[in-house]
Amino acid sequence: MIGLLLKDFYILKQYLKTMLLMAAFFVLISTGLDNPAEFISGFIVLICVMMTITSFSYDALANWERYALSMPVTRKEIVGSKYLLSLILCLAGAAVSFPVSLAVLKMTGPVEGFGMSEYLYSSVALISMAYLYIAVLLPLIFKFGVEKCRLIMIAVFAAPTAALIALSKAGVSMPSEASLKAFIQLLPALVILLNLVSYFISVRIFSAREI
């Protein structure tokens, strides 16, 4: 498992440089926004999620799965390494975004009504939603491959936003702040459970695939 993770980190090393340059560019842009901390946190976590997807693209280009299965590596370990990679990247994104967000807020000044408590709730929600995205997407990638899932990725990402807009236009009232905070507190446990279910689905799909 460690070897599989190291392989992904070595592959993503060059891609990471490009992402860091992009992140630096958007951090500069965020200084002109009303709430730069929230934007930075969301963008950095999104980059980390996309790095997980990119690892599948590199594997496909190198025909990695066929080679990996010729070694003493099980299909369950290959699947597990991708879920572990996504978790590590999401947590790393959160760890990086925290000091960056604080530095930007120090330059631009505090945001009214957005203190440390609100930032932590926002960060937990962003990480949870990112890992929920992984839970939905990884079984589809293991089933159809990353190239065939490009449009599905966009649809899965856009669906929650479209649903919120539709509910807003339909006049459905949004939950209260207390209800949202209570939901966010439960969200990490729910996402972990969904990822466990997703993992077993992916293992079953990948085990049945002919490589």
Accessible surface in RSA format (square Angstrom, percent):
REM  Atomic radii and reference values for relative SASA: ProtOr
REM  Chains: A
REM  Algorithm: Lee & Richards
REM  Probe-radius: 1.40
REM  Slices: 20
REM RES _ NUM      All-atoms   Total-Side   Main-Chain    Non-polar    All polar
REM                ABS   REL    ABS   REL    ABS   REL    ABS   REL    ABS   REL
RES MET A   1    91.77  47.5  61.80  40.9  29.98  71.4  61.80  52.5  29.98  39.7
RES ILE A   2   131.85  75.0 130.26  97.0   1.59   3.8 130.26  93.8   1.59   4.3
RES GLY A   3    49.06  60.5   0.00   N/A  49.06  60.5  36.68 100.7  12.38  27.7
RES LEU A   4    12.07   6.7  10.42   7.5   1.65   4.1  10.82   7.6   1.24   3.3
RES LEU A   5    17.09   9.5  17.09  12.2   0.00   0.0  17.09  12.0   0.00   0.0
RES LEU A   6    83.19  46.3  83.18  59.5   0.00   0.0  83.18  58.4   0.00   0.0
RES LYS A   7    35.03  17.1  29.79  18.3   5.24  12.5  32.91  29.6   2.13   2.3
RES ASP A   8     0.68   0.5   0.68   0.7   0.00   0.0   0.00   0.0   0.68   0.7
RES PHE A   9    71.53  35.8  64.56  40.0   6.97  18.1  65.17  39.5   6.36  18.2
RES TYR A  10   157.11  73.3 142.13  80.9  14.98  39.0 104.97  78.9  52.14  64.3
RES ILE A  11    55.92  31.8  41.07  30.6  14.86  35.8  49.04  35.3   6.88  18.7
RES LEU A  12     3.00   1.7   2.68   1.9   0.32   0.8   3.00   2.1   0.00   0.0
RES LYS A  13   132.71  64.7 129.56  79.5   3.15   7.5  74.38  66.9  58.33  62.1
RES GLN A  14   141.06  78.9 138.22 101.0   2.84   6.8  41.58  88.5  99.48  75.5
RES TYR A  15    45.78  21.4  42.05  23.9   3.73   9.7  31.83  23.9  13.95  17.2
RES LEU A  16    70.77  39.4  70.77  50.6   0.00   0.0  70.77  49.7   0.00   0.0
RES LYS A  17   127.81  62.4 125.19  76.8   2.62   6.2  73.62  66.3  54.19  57.7
RES THR A  18    73.91  52.6  71.92  72.9   1.99   4.7  45.36  60.9  28.55  43.2
RES MET A  19    15.94   8.3  15.79  10.5   0.15   0.4  11.18   9.5   4.76   6.3
RES LEU A  20   101.87  56.7  97.27  69.6   4.60  11.6  97.77  68.7   4.10  11.0
RES LEU A  21   135.70  75.6 129.08  92.3   6.62  16.6 129.98  91.3   5.72  15.4
RES MET A  22    77.25  40.0  70.76  46.8   6.50  15.5  60.59  51.5  16.67  22.1
RES ALA A  23    13.52  12.4  13.47  20.8   0.05   0.1  13.51  19.0   0.01   0.0
RES ALA A  24    54.47  50.1  46.13  71.2   8.34  19.0  52.75  74.3   1.72   4.6
RES PHE A  25   117.53  58.8 114.17  70.7   3.36   8.7 116.98  70.9   0.55   1.6
RES PHE A  26    60.96  30.5  60.83  37.7   0.14   0.4  60.96  37.0   0.00   0.0
RES VAL A  27    27.70  18.2  27.38  24.8   0.31   0.8  27.50  23.9   0.19   0.5
RES LEU A  28   127.74  71.1 119.39  85.4   8.34  21.0 119.73  84.1   8.01  21.5
RES ILE A  29    80.53  45.8  67.18  50.0  13.35  32.2  74.91  53.9   5.62  15.2
RES SER A  30     0.00   0.0   0.00   0.0   0.00   0.0   0.00   0.0   0.00   0.0
RES THR A  31    50.39  35.8  35.58  36.1  14.81  35.3  17.40  23.4  32.99  49.9
RES GLY A  32    70.57  87.0   0.00   N/A  70.57  87.0  38.33 105.2  32.24  72.2
RES LEU A  33    80.99  45.1  67.62  48.4  13.37  33.6  70.14  49.3  10.85  29.2
RES ASP A  34   139.36  97.6 119.14 118.6  20.22  47.8  41.69  98.1  97.67  97.4
RES ASN A  35    32.46  22.4  26.34  25.5   6.12  14.7  17.02  41.0  15.44  14.9
RES PRO A  36     2.15   1.6   2.15   2.0   0.00   0.0   2.15   1.8   0.00   0.0
RES ALA A  37     0.00   0.0   0.00   0.0   0.00   0.0   0.00   0.0   0.00   0.0
RES GLU A  38    77.42  44.4  73.11  55.3   4.30  10.2  20.02  38.7  57.40  46.9
RES PHE A  39    70.73  35.4  59.78  37.0  10.95  28.5  69.02  41.8   1.71   4.9
RES ILE A  40     2.11   1.2   0.75   0.6   1.37   3.3   2.11   1.5   0.00   0.0
RES SER A  41     2.36   2.0   2.36   3.1   0.00   0.0   2.36   5.0   0.00   0.0
RES GLY A  42    20.18  24.9   0.00   N/A  20.18  24.9  14.81  40.6   5.36  12.0
RES PHE A  43    32.93  16.5  28.04  17.4   4.89  12.7  31.32  19.0   1.61   4.6
RES ILE A  44    14.61   8.3  14.61  10.9   0.00   0.0  14.61  10.5   0.00   0.0
RES VAL A  45     5.55   3.7   5.55   5.0   0.00   0.0   5.55   4.8   0.00   0.0
RES LEU A  46    59.61  33.2  56.83  40.7   2.78   7.0  59.32  41.7   0.28   0.8
RES ILE A  47    15.63   8.9  14.79  11.0   0.84   2.0  15.63  11.3   0.00   0.0
RES CYS A  48    11.97   9.1  11.91  13.3   0.06   0.1   0.00   0.0  11.97  12.9
RES VAL A  49     2.76   1.8   2.33   2.1   0.43   1.0   2.76   2.4   0.00   0.0
RES MET A  50    62.90  32.6  62.90  41.6   0.00   0.0  55.13  46.9   7.77  10.3
RES MET A  51     9.24   4.8   9.24   6.1   0.00   0.0   6.82   5.8   2.42   3.2
RES THR A  52     0.13   0.1   0.13   0.1   0.00   0.0   0.00   0.0   0.13   0.2
RES ILE A  53     1.56   0.9   1.56   1.2   0.00   0.0   1.56   1.1   0.00   0.0
RES THR A  54    23.04  16.4  20.45  20.7   2.59   6.2  13.33  17.9   9.71  14.7
RES SER A  55     0.01   0.0   0.00   0.0   0.01   0.0   0.01   0.0   0.00   0.0
RES PHE A  56    12.19   6.1   9.63   6.0   2.56   6.7   9.63   5.8   2.56   7.3
RES SER A  57    17.58  14.9  16.91  22.6   0.67   1.5  15.55  33.1   2.02   2.8
RES TYR A  58    77.59  36.2  74.66  42.5   2.93   7.6  47.14  35.4  30.45  37.5
RES ASP A  59     8.32   5.8   6.87   6.8   1.46   3.4   4.74  11.1   3.59   3.6
RES ALA A  60    63.99  58.8  33.99  52.5  30.00  68.2  45.57  64.2  18.42  48.8
RES LEU A  61   152.32  84.8 118.12  84.5  34.20  86.0 121.89  85.6  30.43  81.9
RES ALA A  62    76.32  70.2  45.21  69.8  31.11  70.8  56.59  79.7  19.73  52.3
RES ASN A  63    84.53  58.3  79.24  76.6   5.29  12.7  27.89  67.1  56.64  54.7
RES TRP A  64    35.88  14.4  34.59  16.7   1.28   3.0  33.62  17.9   2.26   3.7
RES GLU A  65    34.15  19.6  33.34  25.2   0.81   1.9  11.96  23.1  22.19  18.1
RES ARG A  66   136.99  57.5 131.44  67.0   5.55  13.2  50.69  69.3  86.30  52.3
RES TYR A  67   130.12  60.7 124.81  71.0   5.31  13.8  89.31  67.1  40.80  50.3
RES ALA A  68     0.00   0.0   0.00   0.0   0.00   0.0   0.00   0.0   0.00   0.0
RES LEU A  69    50.78  28.3  24.95  17.9  25.83  64.9  25.27  17.7  25.51  68.7
RES SER A  70    89.22  75.4  45.90  61.3  43.32  99.8  49.00 104.3  40.23  56.4
RES MET A  71    63.14  32.7  51.91  34.4  11.23  26.7  30.34  25.8  32.80  43.5
RES PRO A  72   139.73 101.8 102.78  93.7  36.95 134.3 119.27  98.5  20.46 127.2
RES VAL A  73    30.47  20.1  21.21  19.2   9.26  22.3  21.67  18.8   8.80  23.9
RES THR A  74    78.79  56.0  72.80  73.8   5.99  14.3  75.77 101.8   3.01   4.6
RES ARG A  75    62.48  26.2  59.15  30.2   3.33   7.9  18.65  25.5  43.83  26.6
RES LYS A  76   116.16  56.7 113.67  69.7   2.49   5.9  57.47  51.7  58.69  62.5
RES GLU A  77    61.46  35.3  60.92  46.1   0.53   1.3  14.69  28.4  46.77  38.2
RES ILE A  78     5.35   3.0   5.35   4.0   0.00   0.0   5.35   3.8   0.00   0.0
RES VAL A  79     0.05   0.0   0.05   0.0   0.00   0.0   0.05   0.0   0.00   0.0
RES GLY A  80     9.76  12.0   0.00   N/A   9.76  12.0   6.65  18.2   3.11   7.0
RES SER A  81     2.73   2.3   2.73   3.6   0.00   0.0   0.00   0.0   2.73   3.8
RES LYS A  82     6.15   3.0   6.15   3.8   0.00   0.0   6.15   5.5   0.00   0.0
RES TYR A  83    13.12   6.1  13.12   7.5   0.00   0.0  13.12   9.9   0.00   0.0
RES LEU A  84    68.01  37.9  64.28  46.0   3.73   9.4  67.32  47.3   0.69   1.9
RES LEU A  85     0.00   0.0   0.00   0.0   0.00   0.0   0.00   0.0   0.00   0.0
RES SER A  86     0.35   0.3   0.09   0.1   0.26   0.6   0.15   0.3   0.19   0.3
RES LEU A  87    64.39  35.9  64.39  46.1   0.00   0.0  64.39  45.2   0.00   0.0
RES ILE A  88    64.22  36.5  61.89  46.1   2.33   5.6  63.54  45.8   0.68   1.8
RES LEU A  89    13.02   7.3  13.02   9.3   0.00   0.0  13.02   9.1   0.00   0.0
RES CYS A  90     0.71   0.5   0.71   0.8   0.00   0.0   0.14   0.3   0.57   0.6
RES LEU A  91    95.87  53.4  91.09  65.2   4.79  12.0  91.58  64.3   4.29  11.5
RES ALA A  92    44.15  40.6  36.34  56.1   7.81  17.8  43.45  61.2   0.71   1.9
RES GLY A  93     1.14   1.4   0.00   N/A   1.14   1.4   1.08   3.0   0.07   0.2
RES ALA A  94    20.43  18.8  14.33  22.1   6.10  13.9  15.76  22.2   4.67  12.4
RES ALA A  95    67.26  61.8  48.78  75.3  18.47  42.0  59.25  83.4   8.01  21.2
RES VAL A  96    75.27  49.5  71.49  64.7   3.77   9.1  75.24  65.4   0.03   0.1
RES SER A  97     2.28   1.9   2.28   3.0   0.00   0.0   0.00   0.0   2.28   3.2
RES PHE A  98    75.50  37.8  75.50  46.8   0.00   0.0  75.50  45.8   0.00   0.0
RES PRO A  99    72.48  52.8  65.99  60.2   6.49  23.6  68.14  56.3   4.34  27.0
RES VAL A 100    43.21  28.4  39.97  36.2   3.24   7.8  43.16  37.5   0.05   0.1
RES SER A 101     0.00   0.0   0.00   0.0   0.00   0.0   0.00   0.0   0.00   0.0
RES LEU A 102    69.48  38.7  64.13  45.9   5.34  13.4  64.53  45.3   4.94  13.3
RES ALA A 103    53.98  49.6  45.63  70.4   8.34  19.0  52.47  73.9   1.51   4.0
RES VAL A 104     2.39   1.6   2.39   2.2   0.00   0.0   2.39   2.1   0.00   0.0
RES LEU A 105    28.14  15.7  25.99  18.6   2.15   5.4  26.15  18.4   1.99   5.4
RES LYS A 106   185.98  90.7 153.85  94.4  32.13  76.5 106.82  96.1  79.16  84.3
RES MET A 107   136.04  70.4  97.77  64.7  38.27  91.1  63.66  54.1  72.38  95.9
RES THR A 108    58.59  41.7  19.10  19.4  39.49  94.1  26.20  35.2  32.39  49.0
RES GLY A 109    24.55  30.3   0.00   N/A  24.55  30.3  21.33  58.5   3.23   7.2
RES PRO A 110   132.33  96.4 106.89  97.4  25.44  92.5 110.78  91.5  21.55 133.9
RES VAL A 111    32.18  21.2  22.18  20.1  10.00  24.1  25.92  22.5   6.26  17.0
RES GLU A 112   176.42 101.3 143.04 108.2  33.38  79.5  65.86 127.4 110.56  90.3
RES GLY A 113    71.12  87.7   0.00   N/A  71.12  87.7  44.18 121.2  26.94  60.3
RES PHE A 114    28.99  14.5  17.17  10.6  11.82  30.7  17.54  10.6  11.45  32.8
RES GLY A 115    38.66  47.7   0.00   N/A  38.66  47.7  35.42  97.2   3.25   7.3
RES MET A 116    95.79  49.6  83.58  55.3  12.21  29.1  82.59  70.2  13.20  17.5
RES SER A 117    56.38  47.6  47.26  63.1   9.12  21.0  39.33  83.8  17.05  23.9
RES GLU A 118    55.93  32.1  51.89  39.3   4.04   9.6  21.74  42.1  34.19  27.9
RES TYR A 119     9.10   4.2   9.10   5.2   0.00   0.0   8.52   6.4   0.58   0.7
RES LEU A 120    92.49  51.5  92.28  66.0   0.21   0.5  92.37  64.9   0.12   0.3
RES TYR A 121    51.76  24.2  50.43  28.7   1.33   3.5  33.42  25.1  18.34  22.6
RES SER A 122    16.86  14.3   9.14  12.2   7.73  17.8  12.53  26.7   4.34   6.1
RES SER A 123    17.42  14.7  16.53  22.1   0.89   2.1  16.29  34.7   1.13   1.6
RES VAL A 124    55.58  36.6  53.77  48.7   1.81   4.4  55.40  48.1   0.19   0.5
RES ALA A 125    22.58  20.8  22.58  34.8   0.01   0.0  22.58  31.8   0.00   0.0
RES LEU A 126    51.91  28.9  49.14  35.2   2.77   7.0  49.50  34.8   2.40   6.5
RES ILE A 127    34.42  19.6  34.42  25.6   0.00   0.0  34.42  24.8   0.00   0.0
RES SER A 128     6.28   5.3   3.57   4.8   2.71   6.2   2.71   5.8   3.57   5.0
RES MET A 129    83.34  43.2  78.85  52.2   4.50  10.7  68.97  58.6  14.38  19.0
RES ALA A 130    12.02  11.1   4.45   6.9   7.57  17.2  11.40  16.0   0.63   1.7
RES TYR A 131    20.31   9.5  20.31  11.6   0.00   0.0  13.03   9.8   7.28   9.0
RES LEU A 132    45.39  25.3  45.39  32.5   0.00   0.0  45.39  31.9   0.00   0.0
RES TYR A 133    23.96  11.2  20.07  11.4   3.89  10.1  18.70  14.1   5.26   6.5
RES ILE A 134     0.04   0.0   0.04   0.0   0.00   0.0   0.04   0.0   0.00   0.0
RES ALA A 135     7.93   7.3   3.49   5.4   4.44  10.1   3.71   5.2   4.22  11.2
RES VAL A 136    68.29  44.9  58.59  53.0   9.70  23.4  64.58  56.1   3.71  10.1
RES LEU A 137     0.00   0.0   0.00   0.0   0.00   0.0   0.00   0.0   0.00   0.0
RES LEU A 138     0.00   0.0   0.00   0.0   0.00   0.0   0.00   0.0   0.00   0.0
RES PRO A 139    14.05  10.2  13.75  12.5   0.29   1.1  13.99  11.5   0.06   0.4
RES LEU A 140    49.96  27.8  49.83  35.6   0.13   0.3  49.96  35.1   0.00   0.0
RES ILE A 141     3.65   2.1   2.28   1.7   1.37   3.3   2.28   1.6   1.37   3.7
RES PHE A 142     1.92   1.0   1.27   0.8   0.65   1.7   1.92   1.2   0.00   0.0
RES LYS A 143   112.46  54.9  96.48  59.2  15.98  38.0  39.52  35.6  72.94  77.7
RES PHE A 144    95.03  47.5  80.75  50.0  14.29  37.2  86.51  52.4   8.52  24.4
RES GLY A 145    27.14  33.5   0.00   N/A  27.14  33.5  26.25  72.0   0.89   2.0
RES VAL A 146     5.76   3.8   1.96   1.8   3.80   9.2   1.96   1.7   3.80  10.3
RES GLU A 147   108.76  62.4  95.98  72.6  12.78  30.4  56.28 108.9  52.48  42.8
RES LYS A 148   161.15  78.6 134.34  82.4  26.81  63.8  86.62  78.0  74.53  79.4
RES CYS A 149     0.00   0.0   0.00   0.0   0.00   0.0   0.00   0.0   0.00   0.0
RES ARG A 150    99.09  41.6  97.35  49.6   1.74   4.1  48.32  66.0  50.77  30.8
RES LEU A 151   142.27  79.2 137.80  98.6   4.48  11.2 137.95  96.9   4.32  11.6
RES ILE A 152    56.33  32.1  54.32  40.5   2.01   4.8  56.32  40.6   0.00   0.0
RES MET A 153     9.83   5.1   9.60   6.4   0.23   0.6   6.10   5.2   3.73   4.9
RES ILE A 154   113.98  64.9 110.41  82.3   3.57   8.6 113.82  82.0   0.16   0.4
RES ALA A 155    58.73  54.0  48.31  74.5  10.43  23.7  56.45  79.5   2.28   6.0
RES VAL A 156    34.48  22.7  26.25  23.8   8.23  19.8  30.30  26.3   4.18  11.3
RES PHE A 157   113.56  56.8 106.72  66.1   6.85  17.8 107.12  64.9   6.44  18.4
RES ALA A 158    46.41  42.7  42.86  66.1   3.55   8.1  45.86  64.6   0.55   1.5
RES ALA A 159    56.37  51.8  46.13  71.2  10.24  23.3  53.45  75.3   2.92   7.7
RES PRO A 160    62.81  45.8  54.33  49.5   8.48  30.8  62.19  51.3   0.62   3.8
RES THR A 161    77.67  55.2  76.42  77.5   1.25   3.0  50.37  67.7  27.30  41.3
RES ALA A 162    59.11  54.3  49.96  77.1   9.15  20.8  54.69  77.0   4.42  11.7
RES ALA A 163    50.19  46.1  41.99  64.8   8.20  18.7  49.58  69.8   0.60   1.6
RES LEU A 164   104.23  58.0 102.17  73.1   2.06   5.2 102.45  72.0   1.77   4.8
RES ILE A 165    89.97  51.2  87.27  65.0   2.70   6.5  89.95  64.8   0.02   0.1
RES ALA A 166    59.95  55.1  49.46  76.3  10.49  23.9  55.88  78.7   4.07  10.8
RES LEU A 167    79.22  44.1  78.97  56.5   0.25   0.6  79.20  55.6   0.03   0.1
RES SER A 168    72.66  61.4  55.51  74.1  17.14  39.5  20.15  42.9  52.51  73.6
RES LYS A 169   175.75  85.7 137.40  84.3  38.35  91.3  91.43  82.3  84.32  89.8
RES ALA A 170    77.51  71.3  36.86  56.9  40.64  92.5  49.50  69.7  28.01  74.2
RES GLY A 171    64.92  80.1   0.00   N/A  64.92  80.1  35.69  97.9  29.23  65.5
RES VAL A 172    74.66  49.1  62.86  56.9  11.80  28.4  68.55  59.6   6.11  16.6
RES SER A 173   100.58  85.0  77.23 103.1  23.35  53.8  51.19 109.0  49.39  69.2
RES MET A 174    99.67  51.6  77.31  51.2  22.36  53.2  58.98  50.1  40.69  53.9
RES PRO A 175    76.65  55.9  55.14  50.3  21.51  78.2  67.29  55.6   9.36  58.2
RES SER A 176    66.35  56.1  50.33  67.2  16.02  36.9  53.38 113.7  12.96  18.2
RES GLU A 177   111.49  64.0 102.27  77.4   9.22  21.9  46.61  90.2  64.88  53.0
RES ALA A 178    75.90  69.8  62.47  96.4  13.43  30.6  68.57  96.6   7.33  19.4
RES SER A 179    58.50  49.4  46.85  62.5  11.65  26.8  25.06  53.4  33.44  46.8
RES LEU A 180    81.29  45.3  80.92  57.9   0.37   0.9  81.29  57.1   0.00   0.0
RES LYS A 181    54.00  26.3  54.00  33.1   0.00   0.0  26.70  24.0  27.30  29.1
RES ALA A 182    51.81  47.6  47.61  73.5   4.20   9.6  49.63  69.9   2.18   5.8
RES PHE A 183   104.13  52.1 100.93  62.5   3.20   8.3 103.62  62.8   0.51   1.5
RES ILE A 184    26.02  14.8  26.02  19.4   0.00   0.0  26.02  18.7   0.00   0.0
RES GLN A 185   115.72  64.7  88.84  64.9  26.89  64.0  34.67  73.8  81.05  61.5
RES LEU A 186   125.80  70.1 123.98  88.7   1.82   4.6 124.48  87.4   1.32   3.6
RES LEU A 187     6.80   3.8   6.43   4.6   0.36   0.9   6.80   4.8   0.00   0.0
RES PRO A 188    47.71  34.8  44.86  40.9   2.85  10.4  47.59  39.3   0.13   0.8
RES ALA A 189    67.69  62.2  56.83  87.7  10.86  24.7  61.43  86.5   6.26  16.6
RES LEU A 190    80.11  44.6  75.31  53.9   4.80  12.1  79.62  55.9   0.49   1.3
RES VAL A 191     4.14   2.7   4.14   3.7   0.00   0.0   4.14   3.6   0.00   0.0
RES ILE A 192   104.29  59.3 103.41  77.0   0.88   2.1 104.00  74.9   0.28   0.8
RES LEU A 193   102.95  57.3 101.52  72.6   1.43   3.6 102.75  72.2   0.20   0.5
RES LEU A 194    69.50  38.7  67.15  48.0   2.35   5.9  67.15  47.2   2.35   6.3
RES ASN A 195     9.47   6.5   8.23   8.0   1.24   3.0   8.58  20.7   0.89   0.9
RES LEU A 196    94.09  52.4  93.61  67.0   0.48   1.2  93.99  66.0   0.10   0.3
RES VAL A 197    74.68  49.1  71.85  65.0   2.83   6.8  74.38  64.6   0.31   0.8
RES SER A 198     5.10   4.3   3.34   4.5   1.75   4.0   4.99  10.6   0.11   0.2
RES TYR A 199    40.99  19.1  40.99  23.3   0.00   0.0  29.17  21.9  11.82  14.6
RES PHE A 200   126.60  63.3 120.84  74.8   5.76  15.0 121.17  73.5   5.43  15.5
RES ILE A 201    81.29  46.3  78.71  58.6   2.58   6.2  81.18  58.5   0.11   0.3
RES SER A 202     0.00   0.0   0.00   0.0   0.00   0.0   0.00   0.0   0.00   0.0
RES VAL A 203    19.66  12.9  19.28  17.5   0.38   0.9  19.65  17.1   0.01   0.0
RES ARG A 204   194.22  81.5 187.20  95.4   7.02  16.7  63.25  86.4 130.98  79.4
RES ILE A 205    37.57  21.4  31.56  23.5   6.01  14.5  36.40  26.2   1.17   3.2
RES PHE A 206     0.07   0.0   0.07   0.0   0.00   0.0   0.07   0.0   0.00   0.0
RES SER A 207    61.98  52.4  39.46  52.7  22.52  51.9  29.91  63.7  32.07  44.9
RES ALA A 208    85.16  78.3  49.88  77.0  35.28  80.2  60.92  85.8  24.24  64.2
RES ARG A 209    68.25  28.7  60.05  30.6   8.19  19.5  26.39  36.1  41.86  25.4
RES GLU A 210   172.86  99.2 142.33 107.7  30.53  72.7  59.51 115.1 113.34  92.5
RES ILE A 211    50.26  28.6  11.96   8.9  38.30  92.3  23.38  16.8  26.89  73.0
END  Absolute sums over single chains surface
CHAIN  1 A    12149.4      10333.2       1816.2       9054.1       3095.3
END  Absolute sums over all chains
TOTAL         12149.4      10333.2       1816.2       9054.1       3095.3
